């Protein structure tokens, strides 16, 4: 272990991490890494809206009939990665419908996958912004 | 699948490596891997009833 390892993570890095999670691309934007903010944040936003447009649905703790609430948790964590996008959709009740008519759409499962991946990609983006802010990478 | 591969590889490419050229190459490599593996898996699954 080196002296460098003992240095505490600056509080600003945690704030950047939270900002990066809450609004995709904002973390890199605050660090003035504009190309990365545009590419990584843009990819997350695109993924999210493509997923919604394809008719995918996001997960919350309300289990569908015959399904366990526990099984909702892992995909919900993935969806939660999109931060404000998930929260606003949840507050508006948009993108959470899981009725048979929607599930019958040919692009339904693709949409679900895009929505899950949007959240997971934003977790990666958040970690990247956090590492840059903590001085662990450039 | 192409769209998914493109978006995911943009994020992986932007995160990995040190120089812009290395990032670009890494992004292209990840994209190609997604596409090839996706096509191979879909052909394997095609033969499984």
N, CA and C atoms of all chains as a GROMACS GRO file, in nm:
protein
  561
    1UNK      N    1   0.085  -0.120   0.000
    1UNK     CA    2   0.000   0.000   0.000
    1UNK      C    3   0.088   0.125   0.000
    2UNK      N    4   0.060   0.219  -0.090
    2UNK     CA    5   0.140   0.340  -0.096
    2UNK      C    6   0.066   0.453  -0.026
    3UNK      N    7   0.139   0.564  -0.008
    3UNK     CA    8   0.080   0.681   0.057
    3UNK      C    9  -0.037   0.734  -0.026
    4UNK      N   10  -0.025   0.713  -0.158
    4UNK     CA   11  -0.130   0.761  -0.250
    4UNK      C   12  -0.264   0.691  -0.222
    5UNK      N   13  -0.253   0.562  -0.184
    5UNK     CA   14  -0.374   0.484  -0.156
    5UNK      C   15  -0.449   0.534  -0.032
    6UNK      N   16  -0.374   0.596   0.060
    6UNK     CA   17  -0.434   0.640   0.186
    6UNK      C   18  -0.509   0.772   0.173
    7UNK      N   19  -0.486   0.843   0.062
    7UNK     CA   20  -0.550   0.973   0.046
    7UNK      C   21  -0.701   0.956   0.037
    8UNK      N   22  -0.774   1.034   0.118
    8UNK     CA   23  -0.920   1.020   0.112
    8UNK      C   24  -0.976   1.073  -0.020
    9UNK      N   25  -1.087   1.015  -0.060
    9UNK     CA   26  -1.153   1.062  -0.182
    9UNK      C   27  -1.214   1.198  -0.156
   10UNK      N   28  -1.186   1.298  -0.240
   10UNK     CA   29  -1.244   1.432  -0.216
   10UNK      C   30  -1.397   1.427  -0.223
   11UNK      N   31  -1.460   1.510  -0.142
   11UNK     CA   32  -1.607   1.507  -0.137
   11UNK      C   33  -1.667   1.550  -0.271
   12UNK      N   34  -1.590   1.633  -0.344
   12UNK     CA   35  -1.641   1.676  -0.475
   12UNK      C   36  -1.660   1.557  -0.569
   13UNK      N   37  -1.574   1.455  -0.552
   13UNK     CA   38  -1.585   1.336  -0.637
   13UNK      C   39  -1.719   1.264  -0.614
   14UNK      N   40  -1.761   1.260  -0.487
   14UNK     CA   41  -1.891   1.197  -0.455
   14UNK      C   42  -2.005   1.278  -0.516
   15UNK      N   43  -1.991   1.411  -0.510
   15UNK     CA   44  -2.095   1.497  -0.567
   15UNK      C   45  -2.103   1.478  -0.719
   16UNK      N   46  -1.984   1.469  -0.781
   16UNK     CA   47  -1.979   1.448  -0.927
   16UNK      C   48  -2.044   1.313  -0.959
   17UNK      N   49  -2.015   1.213  -0.876
   17UNK     CA   50  -2.073   1.080  -0.897
   17UNK      C   51  -2.225   1.083  -0.891
   18UNK      N   52  -2.277   1.153  -0.791
   18UNK     CA   53  -2.423   1.164  -0.776
   18UNK      C   54  -2.482   1.239  -0.895
   19UNK      N   55  -2.416   1.349  -0.935
   19UNK     CA   56  -2.464   1.428  -1.049
   19UNK      C   57  -2.463   1.344  -1.176
   20UNK      N   58  -2.357   1.264  -1.192
   20UNK     CA   59  -2.344   1.180  -1.312
   20UNK      C   60  -2.455   1.074  -1.315
   21UNK      N   61  -2.492   1.024  -1.197
   21UNK     CA   62  -2.601   0.926  -1.192
   21UNK      C   63  -2.734   0.995  -1.220
   22UNK      N   64  -2.754   1.112  -1.158
   22UNK     CA   65  -2.886   1.176  -1.164
   22UNK      C   66  -2.919   1.224  -1.305
   23UNK      N   67  -2.825   1.289  -1.369
   23UNK     CA   68  -2.848   1.334  -1.508
   23UNK      C   69  -2.734   1.279  -1.593
   24UNK      N   70  -2.763   1.179  -1.678
   24UNK     CA   71  -2.657   1.119  -1.759
   24UNK      C   72  -2.577   1.223  -1.838
   25UNK      N   73  -2.446   1.221  -1.821
   25UNK     CA   74  -2.358   1.314  -1.893
   25UNK      C   75  -2.320   1.436  -1.810
   26UNK      N   76  -2.396   1.464  -1.704
   26UNK     CA   77  -2.369   1.585  -1.624
   26UNK      C   78  -2.236   1.576  -1.550
   27UNK      N   79  -2.201   1.456  -1.503
   27UNK     CA   80  -2.076   1.439  -1.429
   27UNK      C   81  -1.955   1.479  -1.512
   28UNK      N   82  -1.949   1.429  -1.634
   28UNK     CA   83  -1.838   1.466  -1.722
   28UNK      C   84  -1.847   1.613  -1.763
   29UNK      N   85  -1.970   1.662  -1.776
   29UNK     CA   86  -1.989   1.804  -1.809
   29UNK      C   87  -1.931   1.892  -1.700
   30UNK      N   88  -1.957   1.857  -1.575
   30UNK     CA   89  -1.904   1.936  -1.463
   30UNK      C   90  -1.752   1.930  -1.457
   31UNK      N   91  -1.697   1.819  -1.509
   31UNK     CA   92  -1.550   1.804  -1.512
   31UNK      C   93  -1.491   1.866  -1.639
   32UNK      N   94  -1.579   1.926  -1.719
   32UNK     CA   95  -1.541   1.990  -1.846
   32UNK      C   96  -1.482   1.890  -1.946
   33UNK      N   97  -1.527   1.767  -1.937
   33UNK     CA   98  -1.487   1.664  -2.034
   33UNK      C   99  -1.602   1.655  -2.135
   34UNK      N  100  -1.613   1.757  -2.217
   34UNK     CA  101  -1.730   1.770  -2.304
   34UNK      C  102  -1.747   1.657  -2.404
   35UNK      N  103  -1.640   1.614  -2.475
   35UNK     CA  104  -1.663   1.505  -2.571
   35UNK      C  105  -1.716   1.378  -2.503
   36UNK      N  106  -1.660   1.346  -2.385
   36UNK     CA  107  -1.706   1.228  -2.312
   36UNK      C  108  -1.850   1.245  -2.262
   37UNK      N  109  -1.879   1.367  -2.214
   37UNK     CA  110  -2.015   1.394  -2.167
   37UNK      C  111  -2.115   1.373  -2.280
   38UNK      N  112  -2.077   1.423  -2.397
   38UNK     CA  113  -2.167   1.412  -2.513
   38UNK      C  114  -2.182   1.267  -2.559
   39UNK      N  115  -2.069   1.197  -2.568
   39UNK     CA  116  -2.072   1.058  -2.617
   39UNK      C  117  -2.139   0.964  -2.517
   40UNK      N  118  -2.092   0.968  -2.393
   40UNK     CA  119  -2.142   0.873  -2.294
   40UNK      C  120  -2.283   0.910  -2.248
   41UNK      N  121  -2.303   1.036  -2.216
   41UNK     CA  122  -2.437   1.080  -2.176
   41UNK      C  123  -2.535   1.064  -2.291
   42UNK      N  124  -2.490   1.103  -2.410
   42UNK     CA  125  -2.577   1.092  -2.529
   42UNK      C  126  -2.619   0.949  -2.554
   43UNK      N  127  -2.527   0.856  -2.537
   43UNK     CA  128  -2.558   0.714  -2.560
   43UNK      C  129  -2.664   0.666  -2.460
   44UNK      N  130  -2.653   0.712  -2.335
   44UNK     CA  131  -2.750   0.671  -2.232
   44UNK      C  132  -2.888   0.730  -2.264
   45UNK      N  133  -2.892   0.859  -2.295
   45UNK     CA  134  -3.020   0.925  -2.327
   45UNK      C  135  -3.084   0.856  -2.448
   46UNK      N  136  -3.003   0.834  -2.552
   46UNK     CA  137  -3.056   0.770  -2.674
   46UNK      C  138  -3.112   0.632  -2.643
   47UNK      N  139  -3.033   0.555  -2.568
   47UNK     CA  140  -3.073   0.419  -2.531
   47UNK      C  141  -3.207   0.422  -2.458
   48UNK      N  142  -3.220   0.516  -2.366
   48UNK     CA  143  -3.342   0.527  -2.286
   48UNK      C  144  -3.463   0.559  -2.374
   49UNK      N  145  -3.450   0.661  -2.457
   49UNK     CA  146  -3.566   0.702  -2.537
   49UNK      C  147  -3.599   0.601  -2.647
   50UNK      N  148  -3.497   0.537  -2.701
   50UNK     CA  149  -3.523   0.430  -2.799
   50UNK      C  150  -3.601   0.317  -2.730
   51UNK      N  151  -3.558   0.283  -2.608
   51UNK     CA  152  -3.627   0.178  -2.532
   51UNK      C  153  -3.773   0.212  -2.508
   52UNK      N  154  -3.799   0.337  -2.468
   52UNK     CA  155  -3.937   0.379  -2.445
   52UNK      C  156  -4.018   0.376  -2.575
   53UNK      N  157  -3.955   0.424  -2.682
   53UNK     CA  158  -4.022   0.431  -2.813
   53UNK      C  159  -4.055   0.292  -2.866
   54UNK      N  160  -3.971   0.196  -2.830
   54UNK     CA  161  -3.995   0.058  -2.874
   54UNK      C  162  -4.106  -0.010  -2.793
   55UNK      N  163  -4.152   0.060  -2.691
   55UNK     CA  164  -4.262   0.004  -2.611
   55UNK      C  165  -4.216  -0.077  -2.492
   56UNK      N  166  -4.090  -0.062  -2.455
   56UNK     CA  167  -4.040  -0.133  -2.338
   56UNK      C  168  -4.099  -0.075  -2.210
   57UNK      N  169  -4.088  -0.149  -2.103
   57UNK     CA  170  -4.137  -0.096  -1.977
   57UNK      C  171  -4.030  -0.108  -1.869
   58UNK      N  172  -4.037  -0.016  -1.774
   58UNK     CA  173  -3.941  -0.018  -1.664
   58UNK      C  174  -4.000  -0.094  -1.545
   59UNK      N  175  -3.914  -0.135  -1.457
   59UNK     CA  176  -3.956  -0.216  -1.343
   59UNK      C  177  -3.962  -0.132  -1.216
   60UNK      N  178  -4.064  -0.157  -1.136
   60UNK     CA  179  -4.066  -0.104  -1.000
   60UNK      C  180  -4.103  -0.220  -0.907
   61UNK      N  181  -4.135  -0.190  -0.784
   61UNK     CA  182  -4.159  -0.299  -0.689
   61UNK      C  183  -4.297  -0.362  -0.701
   62UNK      N  184  -4.381  -0.305  -0.788
   62UNK     CA  185  -4.514  -0.364  -0.808
   62UNK      C  186  -4.500  -0.486  -0.899
   63UNK      N  187  -4.510  -0.603  -0.839
   63UNK     CA  188  -4.494  -0.726  -0.917
   63UNK      C  189  -4.620  -0.755  -0.998
   64UNK      N  190  -4.598  -0.809  -1.118
   64UNK     CA  191  -4.712  -0.849  -1.200
   64UNK      C  192  -4.777  -0.971  -1.135
   65UNK      N  193  -4.900  -0.996  -1.175
   65UNK     CA  194  -4.974  -1.108  -1.116
   65UNK      C  195  -4.897  -1.239  -1.138
   66UNK      N  196  -4.879  -1.314  -1.031
   66UNK     CA  197  -4.810  -1.443  -1.041
   66UNK      C  198  -4.658  -1.432  -1.037
   67UNK      N  199  -4.609  -1.312  -1.016
   67UNK     CA  200  -4.463  -1.292  -1.012
   67UNK      C  201  -4.422  -1.247  -0.871
   68UNK      N  202  -4.300  -1.278  -0.835
   68UNK     CA  203  -4.250  -1.240  -0.703
   68UNK      C  204  -4.196  -1.098  -0.704
   69UNK      N  205  -4.218  -1.028  -0.594
   69UNK     CA  206  -4.168  -0.891  -0.584
   69UNK      C  207  -4.016  -0.889  -0.585
   70UNK      N  208  -3.958  -0.996  -0.531
   70UNK     CA  209  -3.812  -1.006  -0.523
   70UNK      C  210  -3.748  -1.008  -0.662
   71UNK      N  211  -3.818  -1.070  -0.757
   71UNK     CA  212  -3.765  -1.078  -0.893
   71UNK      C  213  -3.766  -0.943  -0.964
   72UNK      N  214  -3.841  -0.848  -0.910
   72UNK     CA  215  -3.848  -0.714  -0.970
   72UNK      C  216  -3.725  -0.632  -0.934
   73UNK      N  217  -3.657  -0.672  -0.825
   73UNK     CA  218  -3.550  -0.586  -0.772
   73UNK      C  219  -3.429  -0.574  -0.867
   74UNK      N  220  -3.371  -0.686  -0.919
   74UNK     CA  221  -3.253  -0.667  -1.006
   74UNK      C  222  -3.280  -0.581  -1.130
   75UNK      N  223  -3.389  -0.605  -1.206
   75UNK     CA  224  -3.411  -0.515  -1.319
   75UNK      C  225  -3.444  -0.373  -1.277
   76UNK      N  226  -3.505  -0.358  -1.158
   76UNK     CA  227  -3.535  -0.222  -1.110
   76UNK      C  228  -3.404  -0.146  -1.081
   77UNK      N  229  -3.307  -0.218  -1.025
   77UNK     CA  230  -3.178  -0.155  -0.997
   77UNK      C  231  -3.113  -0.110  -1.129
   78UNK      N  232  -3.124  -0.195  -1.231
   78UNK     CA  233  -3.069  -0.159  -1.362
   78UNK      C  234  -3.141  -0.036  -1.417
   79UNK      N  235  -3.273  -0.036  -1.412
   79UNK     CA  236  -3.351   0.079  -1.461
   79UNK      C  237  -3.319   0.206  -1.383
   80UNK      N  238  -3.299   0.191  -1.252
   80UNK     CA  239  -3.272   0.307  -1.167
   80UNK      C  240  -3.142   0.379  -1.206
   81UNK      N  241  -3.058   0.311  -1.278
   81UNK     CA  242  -2.931   0.370  -1.322
   81UNK      C  243  -2.949   0.495  -1.406
   82UNK      N  244  -3.066   0.512  -1.466
   82UNK     CA  245  -3.087   0.630  -1.551
   82UNK      C  246  -3.121   0.754  -1.468
   83UNK      N  247  -3.126   0.739  -1.336
   83UNK     CA  248  -3.141   0.854  -1.245
   83UNK      C  249  -3.272   0.929  -1.264
   84UNK      N  250  -3.258   1.057  -1.299
   84UNK     CA  251  -3.378   1.143  -1.310
   84UNK      C  252  -3.474   1.093  -1.417
   85UNK      N  253  -3.421   1.032  -1.520
   85UNK     CA  254  -3.509   0.982  -1.628
   85UNK      C  255  -3.606   0.879  -1.571
   86UNK      N  256  -3.555   0.789  -1.486
   86UNK     CA  257  -3.639   0.688  -1.424
   86UNK      C  258  -3.737   0.753  -1.326
   87UNK      N  259  -3.685   0.843  -1.243
   87UNK     CA  260  -3.769   0.903  -1.138
   87UNK      C  261  -3.883   0.985  -1.201
   88UNK      N  262  -3.849   1.065  -1.303
   88UNK     CA  263  -3.953   1.146  -1.368
   88UNK      C  264  -4.057   1.056  -1.434
   89UNK      N  265  -4.011   0.951  -1.503
   89UNK     CA  266  -4.105   0.857  -1.566
   89UNK      C  267  -4.194   0.792  -1.462
   90UNK      N  268  -4.135   0.759  -1.347
   90UNK     CA  269  -4.210   0.695  -1.239
   90UNK      C  270  -4.316   0.790  -1.182
   91UNK      N  271  -4.274   0.917  -1.163
   91UNK     CA  272  -4.368   1.016  -1.111
   91UNK      C  273  -4.482   1.041  -1.208
   92UNK      N  274  -4.449   1.040  -1.338
   92UNK     CA  275  -4.552   1.063  -1.440
   92UNK      C  276  -4.630   0.935  -1.472
   93UNK      N  277  -4.580   0.823  -1.423
   93UNK     CA  278  -4.646   0.695  -1.451
   93UNK      C  279  -4.630   0.654  -1.597
   94UNK      N  280  -4.523   0.702  -1.660
   94UNK     CA  281  -4.502   0.673  -1.802
   94UNK      C  282  -4.391   0.568  -1.818
   95UNK      N  283  -4.418   0.465  -1.895
   95UNK     CA  284  -4.316   0.364  -1.922
   95UNK      C  285  -4.318   0.249  -1.824
   96UNK      N  286  -4.420   0.242  -1.739
   96UNK     CA  287  -4.427   0.134  -1.641
   96UNK      C  288  -4.540   0.036  -1.671
   97UNK      N  289  -4.619   0.068  -1.775
   97UNK     CA  290  -4.732  -0.019  -1.808
   97UNK      C  291  -4.681  -0.153  -1.861
   98UNK      N  292  -4.740  -0.259  -1.814
   98UNK     CA  293  -4.698  -0.393  -1.856
   98UNK      C  294  -4.822  -0.475  -1.894
   99UNK      N  295  -4.909  -0.412  -1.976
   99UNK     CA  296  -5.033  -0.480  -2.011
   99UNK      C  297  -5.010  -0.572  -2.132
  100UNK      N  298  -5.099  -0.669  -2.152
  100UNK     CA  299  -5.082  -0.766  -2.262
  100UNK      C  300  -5.073  -0.700  -2.400
  101UNK      N  301  -5.147  -0.588  -2.416
  101UNK     CA  302  -5.146  -0.520  -2.546
  101UNK      C  303  -5.006  -0.467  -2.579
  102UNK      N  304  -4.940  -0.412  -2.477
  102UNK     CA  305  -4.805  -0.359  -2.498
  102UNK      C  306  -4.705  -0.474  -2.516
  103UNK      N  307  -4.724  -0.578  -2.436
  103UNK     CA  308  -4.633  -0.693  -2.444
  103UNK      C  309  -4.642  -0.765  -2.579
  104UNK      N  310  -4.752  -0.743  -2.651
  104UNK     CA  311  -4.770  -0.809  -2.780
  104UNK      C  312  -4.690  -0.740  -2.891
  105UNK      N  313  -4.639  -0.621  -2.863
  105UNK     CA  314  -4.560  -0.550  -2.966
  105UNK      C  315  -4.432  -0.626  -2.996
  106UNK      N  316  -4.397  -0.627  -3.124
  106UNK     CA  317  -4.278  -0.702  -3.166
  106UNK      C  318  -4.150  -0.648  -3.102
  107UNK      N  319  -4.151  -0.518  -3.071
  107UNK     CA  320  -4.029  -0.456  -3.018
  107UNK      C  321  -4.029  -0.445  -2.866
  108UNK      N  322  -4.128  -0.508  -2.802
  108UNK     CA  323  -4.143  -0.495  -2.656
  108UNK      C  324  -4.017  -0.539  -2.580
  109UNK      N  325  -3.969  -0.660  -2.609
  109UNK     CA  326  -3.851  -0.711  -2.537
  109UNK      C  327  -3.726  -0.631  -2.570
  110UNK      N  328  -3.716  -0.588  -2.696
  110UNK     CA  329  -3.602  -0.503  -2.734
  110UNK      C  330  -3.604  -0.375  -2.652
  111UNK      N  331  -3.724  -0.318  -2.640
  111UNK     CA  332  -3.740  -0.196  -2.562
  111UNK      C  333  -3.699  -0.215  -2.418
  112UNK      N  334  -3.743  -0.327  -2.358
  112UNK     CA  335  -3.703  -0.357  -2.219
  112UNK      C  336  -3.551  -0.362  -2.207
  113UNK      N  337  -3.489  -0.430  -2.303
  113UNK     CA  338  -3.343  -0.446  -2.299
  113UNK      C  339  -3.274  -0.310  -2.311
  114UNK      N  340  -3.323  -0.225  -2.400
  114UNK     CA  341  -3.263  -0.092  -2.416
  114UNK      C  342  -3.276  -0.012  -2.286
  115UNK      N  343  -3.391  -0.024  -2.221
  115UNK     CA  344  -3.410   0.052  -2.096
  115UNK      C  345  -3.318   0.000  -1.985
  116UNK      N  346  -3.301  -0.131  -1.980
  116UNK     CA  347  -3.210  -0.188  -1.879
  116UNK      C  348  -3.066  -0.146  -1.908
  117UNK      N  349  -3.028  -0.154  -2.035
  117UNK     CA  350  -2.890  -0.122  -2.073
  117UNK      C  351  -2.860   0.027  -2.052
  118UNK      N  352  -2.960   0.112  -2.074
  118UNK     CA  353  -2.940   0.256  -2.052
  118UNK      C  354  -2.896   0.280  -1.908
  119UNK      N  355  -2.964   0.213  -1.814
  119UNK     CA  356  -2.928   0.229  -1.673
  119UNK      C  357  -2.791   0.174  -1.642
  120UNK      N  358  -2.761   0.057  -1.696
  120UNK     CA  359  -2.630  -0.005  -1.667
  120UNK      C  360  -2.517   0.077  -1.728
  121UNK      N  361  -2.539   0.130  -1.848
  121UNK     CA  362  -2.435   0.214  -1.911
  121UNK      C  363  -2.414   0.340  -1.828
  122UNK      N  364  -2.524   0.392  -1.771
  122UNK     CA  365  -2.507   0.513  -1.690
  122UNK      C  366  -2.432   0.485  -1.560
  123UNK      N  367  -2.444   0.365  -1.506
  123UNK     CA  368  -2.363   0.329  -1.389
  123UNK      C  369  -2.214   0.334  -1.426
  124UNK      N  370  -2.181   0.282  -1.546
  124UNK     CA  371  -2.042   0.286  -1.592
  124UNK      C  372  -1.996   0.431  -1.610
  125UNK      N  373  -2.083   0.512  -1.670
  125UNK     CA  374  -2.051   0.653  -1.691
  125UNK      C  375  -2.028   0.723  -1.557
  126UNK      N  376  -2.113   0.689  -1.460
  126UNK     CA  377  -2.101   0.748  -1.326
  126UNK      C  378  -1.966   0.711  -1.262
  127UNK      N  379  -1.928   0.583  -1.274
  127UNK     CA  380  -1.801   0.539  -1.216
  127UNK      C  381  -1.683   0.606  -1.284
  128UNK      N  382  -1.693   0.625  -1.416
  128UNK     CA  383  -1.586   0.691  -1.490
  128UNK      C  384  -1.572   0.836  -1.442
  129UNK      N  385  -1.685   0.906  -1.429
  129UNK     CA  386  -1.681   1.046  -1.382
  129UNK      C  387  -1.624   1.052  -1.239
  130UNK      N  388  -1.664   0.956  -1.156
  130UNK     CA  389  -1.616   0.953  -1.018
  130UNK      C  390  -1.464   0.933  -1.015
  131UNK      N  391  -1.416   0.839  -1.095
  131UNK     CA  392  -1.272   0.812  -1.099
  131UNK      C  393  -1.192   0.934  -1.147
  132UNK      N  394  -1.245   1.003  -1.247
  132UNK     CA  395  -1.176   1.123  -1.297
  132UNK      C  396  -1.174   1.229  -1.187
  133UNK      N  397  -1.288   1.248  -1.121
  133UNK     CA  398  -1.297   1.351  -1.017
  133UNK      C  399  -1.207   1.317  -0.898
  134UNK      N  400  -1.191   1.187  -0.872
  134UNK     CA  401  -1.105   1.145  -0.759
  134UNK      C  402  -0.957   1.143  -0.798
  135UNK      N  403  -0.928   1.171  -0.925
  135UNK     CA  404  -0.789   1.176  -0.971
  135UNK      C  405  -0.729   1.040  -0.998
  136UNK      N  406  -0.814   0.938  -1.012
  136UNK     CA  407  -0.763   0.803  -1.037
  136UNK      C  408  -0.740   0.776  -1.185
  137UNK      N  409  -0.800   0.858  -1.270
  137UNK     CA  410  -0.773   0.848  -1.415
  137UNK      C  411  -0.792   0.986  -1.477
  138UNK      N  412  -0.742   0.998  -1.600
  138UNK     CA  413  -0.749   1.129  -1.665
  138UNK      C  414  -0.864   1.136  -1.762
  139UNK      N  415  -2.998  -0.484  -3.282
  139UNK     CA  416  -2.871  -0.534  -3.231
  139UNK      C  417  -2.757  -0.441  -3.269
  140UNK      N  418  -2.762  -0.391  -3.394
  140UNK     CA  419  -2.657  -0.299  -3.441
  140UNK      C  420  -2.659  -0.171  -3.359
  141UNK      N  421  -2.782  -0.121  -3.336
  141UNK     CA  422  -2.798   0.003  -3.260
  141UNK      C  423  -2.748  -0.016  -3.116
  142UNK      N  424  -2.786  -0.128  -3.058
  142UNK     CA  425  -2.743  -0.160  -2.922
  142UNK      C  426  -2.590  -0.169  -2.917
  143UNK      N  427  -2.532  -0.241  -3.014
  143UNK     CA  428  -2.386  -0.258  -3.018
  143UNK      C  429  -2.317  -0.123  -3.034
  144UNK      N  430  -2.376  -0.036  -3.118
  144UNK     CA  431  -2.314   0.095  -3.142
  144UNK      C  432  -2.316   0.179  -3.013
  145UNK      N  433  -2.431   0.184  -2.946
  145UNK     CA  434  -2.442   0.267  -2.825
  145UNK      C  435  -2.352   0.214  -2.713
  146UNK      N  436  -2.353   0.082  -2.695
  146UNK     CA  437  -2.270   0.025  -2.588
  146UNK      C  438  -2.122   0.044  -2.618
  147UNK      N  439  -2.083   0.027  -2.745
  147UNK     CA  440  -1.941   0.040  -2.778
  147UNK      C  441  -1.892   0.184  -2.766
  148UNK      N  442  -1.983   0.281  -2.788
  148UNK     CA  443  -1.946   0.422  -2.768
  148UNK      C  444  -1.906   0.444  -2.622
  149UNK      N  445  -1.987   0.391  -2.530
  149UNK     CA  446  -1.958   0.409  -2.387
  149UNK      C  447  -1.830   0.334  -2.348
  150UNK      N  448  -1.818   0.208  -2.391
  150UNK     CA  449  -1.698   0.131  -2.358
  150UNK      C  450  -1.573   0.198  -2.418
  151UNK      N  451  -1.587   0.244  -2.542
  151UNK     CA  452  -1.474   0.308  -2.610
  151UNK      C  453  -1.431   0.436  -2.539
  152UNK      N  454  -1.530   0.516  -2.499
  152UNK     CA  455  -1.499   0.644  -2.432
  152UNK      C  456  -1.436   0.621  -2.294
  153UNK      N  457  -1.470   0.510  -2.230
  153UNK     CA  458  -1.419   0.483  -2.096
  153UNK      C  459  -1.279   0.424  -2.095
  154UNK      N  460  -1.255   0.335  -2.190
  154UNK     CA  461  -1.131   0.258  -2.187
  154UNK      C  462  -1.013   0.330  -2.248
  155UNK      N  463  -0.896   0.278  -2.224
  155UNK     CA  464  -0.770   0.323  -2.286
  155UNK      C  465  -0.733   0.468  -2.254
  156UNK      N  466  -0.617   0.511  -2.311
  156UNK     CA  467  -0.565   0.642  -2.273
  156UNK      C  468  -0.572   0.748  -2.382
  157UNK      N  469  -0.539   0.708  -2.505
  157UNK     CA  470  -0.538   0.810  -2.611
  157UNK      C  471  -0.664   0.799  -2.697
  158UNK      N  472  -0.691   0.904  -2.772
  158UNK     CA  473  -0.812   0.908  -2.855
  158UNK      C  474  -0.809   0.795  -2.958
  159UNK      N  475  -0.691   0.773  -3.017
  159UNK     CA  476  -0.680   0.669  -3.119
  159UNK      C  477  -0.706   0.530  -3.059
  160UNK      N  478  -0.650   0.507  -2.941
  160UNK     CA  479  -0.670   0.378  -2.874
  160UNK      C  480  -0.818   0.358  -2.839
  161UNK      N  481  -0.882   0.467  -2.797
  161UNK     CA  482  -1.025   0.460  -2.761
  161UNK      C  483  -1.109   0.427  -2.882
  162UNK      N  484  -1.074   0.492  -2.994
  162UNK     CA  485  -1.149   0.469  -3.118
  162UNK      C  486  -1.135   0.323  -3.161
  163UNK      N  487  -1.012   0.274  -3.159
  163UNK     CA  488  -0.987   0.135  -3.197
  163UNK      C  489  -1.059   0.038  -3.104
  164UNK      N  490  -1.055   0.069  -2.975
  164UNK     CA  491  -1.120  -0.017  -2.876
  164UNK      C  492  -1.272  -0.019  -2.898
  165UNK      N  493  -1.328   0.099  -2.926
  165UNK     CA  494  -1.472   0.109  -2.953
  165UNK      C  495  -1.511   0.026  -3.075
  166UNK      N  496  -1.433   0.037  -3.180
  166UNK     CA  497  -1.460  -0.040  -3.302
  166UNK      C  498  -1.449  -0.190  -3.274
  167UNK      N  499  -1.348  -0.227  -3.195
  167UNK     CA  500  -1.328  -0.368  -3.161
  167UNK      C  501  -1.446  -0.422  -3.079
  168UNK      N  502  -1.491  -0.345  -2.982
  168UNK     CA  503  -1.605  -0.387  -2.901
  168UNK      C  504  -1.730  -0.400  -2.988
  169UNK      N  505  -1.749  -0.304  -3.078
  169UNK     CA  506  -1.864  -0.308  -3.169
  169UNK      C  507  -1.861  -0.436  -3.252
  170UNK      N  508  -1.744  -0.463  -3.309
  170UNK     CA  509  -1.729  -0.584  -3.393
  170UNK      C  510  -1.755  -0.710  -3.311
  171UNK      N  511  -1.707  -0.712  -3.189
  171UNK     CA  512  -1.728  -0.830  -3.104
  171UNK      C  513  -1.876  -0.851  -3.073
  172UNK      N  514  -1.946  -0.741  -3.041
  172UNK     CA  515  -2.090  -0.751  -3.016
  172UNK      C  516  -2.161  -0.810  -3.137
  173UNK      N  517  -2.126  -0.759  -3.255
  173UNK     CA  518  -2.194  -0.802  -3.378
  173UNK      C  519  -2.166  -0.949  -3.408
  174UNK      N  520  -2.039  -0.985  -3.404
  174UNK     CA  521  -2.000  -1.123  -3.438
  174UNK      C  522  -2.061  -1.221  -3.339
  175UNK      N  523  -2.046  -1.192  -3.210
  175UNK     CA  524  -2.100  -1.284  -3.108
  175UNK      C  525  -2.253  -1.291  -3.118
  176UNK      N  526  -2.316  -1.177  -3.143
  176UNK     CA  527  -2.462  -1.176  -3.158
  176UNK      C  528  -2.508  -1.262  -3.274
  177UNK      N  529  -2.438  -1.249  -3.387
  177UNK     CA  530  -2.476  -1.328  -3.505
  177UNK      C  531  -2.450  -1.477  -3.484
  178UNK      N  532  -2.336  -1.508  -3.424
  178UNK     CA  533  -2.303  -1.650  -3.398
  178UNK      C  534  -2.407  -1.711  -3.303
  179UNK      N  535  -2.438  -1.639  -3.195
  179UNK     CA  536  -2.537  -1.690  -3.098
  179UNK      C  537  -2.674  -1.708  -3.163
  180UNK      N  538  -2.713  -1.612  -3.247
  180UNK     CA  539  -2.845  -1.622  -3.309
  180UNK      C  540  -2.852  -1.741  -3.404
  181UNK      N  541  -2.741  -1.771  -3.474
  181UNK     CA  542  -2.741  -1.889  -3.561
  181UNK      C  543  -2.744  -2.018  -3.479
  182UNK      N  544  -2.674  -2.019  -3.367
  182UNK     CA  545  -2.677  -2.138  -3.279
  182UNK      C  546  -2.820  -2.159  -3.227
  183UNK      N  547  -2.882  -2.051  -3.180
  183UNK     CA  548  -3.017  -2.062  -3.126
  183UNK      C  549  -3.119  -2.096  -3.233
  184UNK      N  550  -3.090  -2.060  -3.358
  184UNK     CA  551  -3.180  -2.090  -3.469
  184UNK      C  552  -3.202  -2.241  -3.483
  185UNK      N  553  -3.097  -2.317  -3.458
  185UNK     CA  554  -3.105  -2.462  -3.474
  185UNK      C  555  -3.158  -2.532  -3.348
  186UNK      N  556  -3.175  -2.458  -3.242
  186UNK     CA  557  -3.228  -2.518  -3.119
  186UNK      C  558  -3.379  -2.491  -3.113
  187UNK      N  559  -3.460  -2.594  -3.114
  187UNK     CA  560  -3.605  -2.573  -3.115
  187UNK      C  561  -3.657  -2.515  -2.982
   0.00000   0.00000   0.00000
